């Protein structure tokens, strides 16, 4: 099952065509530009790489923004973190060990 972060990322990425630019889409765009005379064939592979890199950069920036926003919402809601839960588990384990230990005395 997808995490909340994955669902948010997918939803935003689907809504933003520039961010979901794939290599295939970039190739199609550049080929169309070459056909129309808007770009030279020699420039095509460089343009494709630039478009793909820009798409990756935009996706990474969006992921960082989403991550920061989700973390802020979690802080505002005062939800326990993974580390908080692990600390509680360690405390409970220590208490259980004391309770289960044979009584001395």
Secondary structure, DSSP 8 states (H G I E B T S, - for coil): ---HHHHHHHHHHHH-GGGG--HHHHHHHHHHHHHTTSS-GGGHHHHHHHHHHHHHHHHHHHHHHHHHHHHHHHHHHT---HHHHHHHHHHHHHHHHHHHS----
